Amino acid sequence: MTVAEIQRALLARGYDLGPAGADGDAGPRTIASVTAFQRSAGLVPDGIAGALTQKGLGSADLTERRAEPEQPAWLALAAPEIGTHEGVGKANKPIVVQYFADAGFSGVKDDATAWCAGFVGAMLDRAGRKPSGSLATRSYEGWGVGLKEPALGCIATKKRAGSAWQGHVGFVVGANASTIYLLGGNQGDQVSVTGFPRKEFTSFRWPADVPLPVATKLPTTIAGAKSGVSEA
């Protein structure tokens, strides 16, 4: 198989190779997707598309072991956190400070620091998955492997309204043509389910060491979901 053929096979399985798509250039996104496919197919995850990997990619029956559509562990852990609110004024809510610690940033002791990436990192860590290692929300744009479309529990990044570089990150729990619903932290100063304009989203990511999710329809509306909240 040529590099472009390998890339087309990856795209057919739901991997996101970026705007270039099947351009014939085995760049970082292609290598990360090959590695993720190898893990899912039970092959040595070395990122090299050798004979066995090519055979797997060329298989018409798609032997890749995809995850079942139930909630992934990190999302199941995040759901009970809904309603957790940061402290008022100078008071710091210990549970929010613990999110930073679990995400690998025990030096952060105040919940005035933007904590959406800390929340995502904490839930991933509690589920046994490695976070991005950064509190920069858009660090998750390069984490794991990309998905072409949102899936239940995938990590989504978005631009922040009115800012060219700031962002927000959370877990997808619903989507329709105009809105993506995120379960995330620091949404109106709390953990909540909030709808954001789909056009603001920059990536949908999935842990590289977890089989890709089965393609399934997401809820198109979420009862009680908030909108227009602050992400700062």
LINVENKA-V681294 format. One record per residue. N is the residue number from 1. RES is the residue in three letters. SS is DSSP state (H for helix, E for strand, C for the rest). PHI is phi in whole degrees, -180 to 180 (999 if undefined). PSI is psi in whole degrees, -180 to 180 (NA if undefined). Layout:
[[N | RES | SS | PHI | PSI] [N | RES | SS | PHI | PSI]]
//
This chain:
[[1 | MET | C | 999 | 139] [2 | THR | C | -77 | 168] [3 | VAL | H | -59 | -42] [4 | ALA | H | -64 | -38] [5 | GLU | H | -66 | -40] [6 | ILE | H | -62 | -44] [7 | GLN | H | -64 | -40] [8 | ARG | H | -64 | -37] [9 | ALA | H | -66 | -38] [10 | LEU | H | -67 | -44] [11 | LEU | H | -60 | -38] [12 | ALA | H | -66 | -24] [13 | ARG | C | -93 | 4] [14 | GLY | C | 101 | 1] [15 | TYR | E | -76 | 145] [16 | ASP | E | -102 | 116] [17 | LEU | C | -100 | 10] [18 | GLY | C | 90 | -180] [19 | PRO | C | -59 | -30] [20 | ALA | C | -71 | -27] [21 | GLY | C | 62 | -134] [22 | ALA | C | -86 | 78] [23 | ASP | C | -98 | 0] [24 | GLY | C | 81 | 4] [25 | ASP | C | -108 | 116] [26 | ALA | C | -81 | 74] [27 | GLY | C | -86 | -172] [28 | PRO | H | -57 | -39] [29 | ARG | H | -67 | -39] [30 | THR | H | -66 | -44] [31 | ILE | H | -64 | -43] [32 | ALA | H | -63 | -39] [33 | SER | H | -71 | -39] [34 | VAL | H | -60 | -44] [35 | THR | H | -62 | -44] [36 | ALA | H | -64 | -41] [37 | PHE | H | -61 | -44] [38 | GLN | H | -60 | -41] [39 | ARG | H | -62 | -44] [40 | SER | H | -66 | -32] [41 | ALA | C | -91 | 2] [42 | GLY | C | 77 | 24] [43 | LEU | C | -102 | 169] [44 | VAL | C | -66 | 120] [45 | PRO | C | -83 | 72] [46 | ASP | C | -103 | -3] [47 | GLY | C | 77 | 3] [48 | ILE | C | -104 | 124] [49 | ALA | C | -84 | 74] [50 | GLY | C | -78 | -167] [51 | ALA | H | -61 | -45] [52 | LEU | H | -68 | -40] [53 | THR | H | -66 | -43] [54 | GLN | H | -64 | -38] [55 | LYS | H | -62 | -43] [56 | GLY | H | -64 | -43] [57 | LEU | H | -68 | -31] [58 | GLY | C | -86 | -3] [59 | SER | C | -69 | 132] [60 | ALA | C | -73 | -23] [61 | ASP | C | -93 | 5] [62 | LEU | C | 49 | 80] [63 | THR | C | -74 | -5] [64 | GLU | C | -56 | 132] [65 | ARG | C | -87 | 98] [66 | ARG | C | -86 | 152] [67 | ALA | E | -69 | 153] [68 | GLU | C | -72 | 160] [69 | PRO | C | -77 | 1] [70 | GLU | C | -69 | 170] [71 | GLN | C | -60 | 133] [72 | PRO | C | -67 | 159] [73 | ALA | H | -57 | -42] [74 | TRP | H | -66 | -33] [75 | LEU | H | -74 | -38] [76 | ALA | H | -62 | -34] [77 | LEU | H | -75 | -32] [78 | ALA | H | -74 | -34] [79 | ALA | H | -57 | -44] [80 | PRO | C | -67 | -12] [81 | GLU | C | -82 | -9] [82 | ILE | C | -57 | 132] [83 | GLY | C | 101 | -16] [84 | THR | C | -63 | 124] [85 | HIS | E | -117 | 142] [86 | GLU | C | -70 | 164] [87 | GLY | C | -67 | 158] [88 | VAL | C | -89 | 133] [89 | GLY | C | 64 | -128] [90 | LYS | C | -85 | -5] [91 | ALA | C | -72 | 138] [92 | ASN | C | -113 | 125] [93 | LYS | C | -76 | 118] [94 | PRO | H | -55 | -37] [95 | ILE | H | -65 | -34] [96 | VAL | H | -73 | -41] [97 | VAL | H | -60 | -35] [98 | GLN | H | -66 | -30] [99 | TYR | H | -58 | -45] [100 | PHE | H | -59 | -45] [101 | ALA | H | -62 | -45] [102 | ASP | H | -67 | -27] [103 | ALA | C | -81 | -4] [104 | GLY | C | 102 | 16] [105 | PHE | C | -128 | 64] [106 | SER | C | -67 | -15] [107 | GLY | C | -75 | -15] [108 | VAL | C | -84 | 118] [109 | LYS | C | -115 | 3] [110 | ASP | C | -126 | 145] [111 | ASP | C | -91 | 9] [112 | ALA | C | -77 | -20] [113 | THR | C | -69 | 134] [114 | ALA | C | -53 | 128] [115 | TRP | C | -124 | 18] [116 | CYS | H | -66 | -41] [117 | ALA | H | -71 | -32] [118 | GLY | H | -64 | -39] [119 | PHE | H | -66 | -48] [120 | VAL | H | -60 | -46] [121 | GLY | H | -62 | -39] [122 | ALA | H | -65 | -44] [123 | MET | H | -66 | -39] [124 | LEU | H | -63 | -45] [125 | ASP | H | -63 | -44] [126 | ARG | H | -64 | -26] [127 | ALA | C | -90 | 5] [128 | GLY | C | 84 | 19] [129 | ARG | C | -112 | 150] [130 | LYS | C | -85 | 123] [131 | PRO | C | -71 | -177] [132 | SER | C | -71 | -22] [133 | GLY | C | 84 | 15] [134 | SER | C | -144 | 151] [135 | LEU | C | -94 | 1] [136 | ALA | C | -75 | 118] [137 | THR | H | -58 | -39] [138 | ARG | H | -83 | 5] [139 | SER | H | -64 | -23] [140 | TYR | H | -75 | -8] [141 | GLU | H | -65 | -26] [142 | GLY | H | -110 | 11] [143 | TRP | C | -91 | 146] [144 | GLY | C | 62 | -142] [145 | VAL | E | -126 | 154] [146 | GLY | E | -86 | 148] [147 | LEU | E | -110 | 145] [148 | LYS | C | -72 | -32] [149 | GLU | C | -133 | 154] [150 | PRO | C | -65 | 147] [151 | ALA | C | -134 | 157] [152 | LEU | C | -57 | 121] [153 | GLY | C | 88 | -4] [154 | CYS | C | -69 | 158] [155 | ILE | E | -91 | 122] [156 | ALA | E | -114 | 139] [157 | THR | E | -115 | 149] [158 | LYS | E | -145 | 158] [159 | LYS | E | -74 | 150] [160 | ARG | C | -90 | 135] [161 | ALA | C | -54 | 129] [162 | GLY | C | 84 | 5] [163 | SER | C | -131 | 138] [164 | ALA | C | -82 | -17] [165 | TRP | C | -130 | -26] [166 | GLN | C | -73 | 156] [167 | GLY | E | -147 | -167] [168 | HIS | E | -151 | 154] [169 | VAL | E | -145 | 145] [170 | GLY | E | -168 | -173] [171 | PHE | E | -103 | 131] [172 | VAL | E | -73 | 130] [173 | VAL | E | -126 | -5] [174 | GLY | E | -172 | 161] [175 | ALA | E | -165 | 148] [176 | ASN | C | -142 | -169] [177 | ALA | C | -63 | -26] [178 | SER | C | -116 | -16] [179 | THR | E | -136 | 140] [180 | ILE | E | -113 | 130] [181 | TYR | E | -99 | 125] [182 | LEU | E | -114 | 137] [183 | LEU | E | -94 | 112] [184 | GLY | E | -154 | 168] [185 | GLY | C | -93 | 162] [186 | ASN | C | 60 | 33] [187 | GLN | C | -104 | 98] [188 | GLY | C | 69 | 35] [189 | ASP | C | 66 | 21] [190 | GLN | E | -152 | 173] [191 | VAL | C | -83 | 124] [192 | SER | E | -152 | 172] [193 | VAL | E | -104 | 122] [194 | THR | E | -134 | 142] [195 | GLY | E | -95 | 135] [196 | PHE | E | -128 | 151] [197 | PRO | E | -58 | 129] [198 | ARG | H | -59 | -33] [199 | LYS | H | -64 | -16] [200 | GLU | H | -85 | -9] [201 | PHE | E | -82 | 142] [202 | THR | E | -112 | -21] [203 | SER | E | -165 | 156] [204 | PHE | E | -127 | 121] [205 | ARG | E | -123 | 158] [206 | TRP | E | -141 | 143] [207 | PRO | C | -56 | 133] [208 | ALA | C | -68 | -21] [209 | ASP | C | -101 | 15] [210 | VAL | C | -121 | 132] [211 | PRO | C | -52 | 145] [212 | LEU | C | -59 | 149] [213 | PRO | E | -71 | 149] [214 | VAL | C | -65 | 138] [215 | ALA | C | -64 | 121] [216 | THR | C | -148 | 155] [217 | LYS | C | -75 | 133] [218 | LEU | C | -86 | 154] [219 | PRO | C | -57 | 137] [220 | THR | C | -89 | -15] [221 | THR | C | -140 | 152] [222 | ILE | C | -127 | 116] [223 | ALA | C | -60 | 130] [224 | GLY | C | 83 | 1] [225 | ALA | C | -64 | 143] [226 | LYS | E | -87 | 170] [227 | SER | E | -152 | 158] [228 | GLY | C | 66 | 27] [229 | VAL | C | -89 | 162] [230 | SER | C | -75 | 141] [231 | GLU | C | -109 | 5] [232 | ALA | C | -86 | NA]]
//
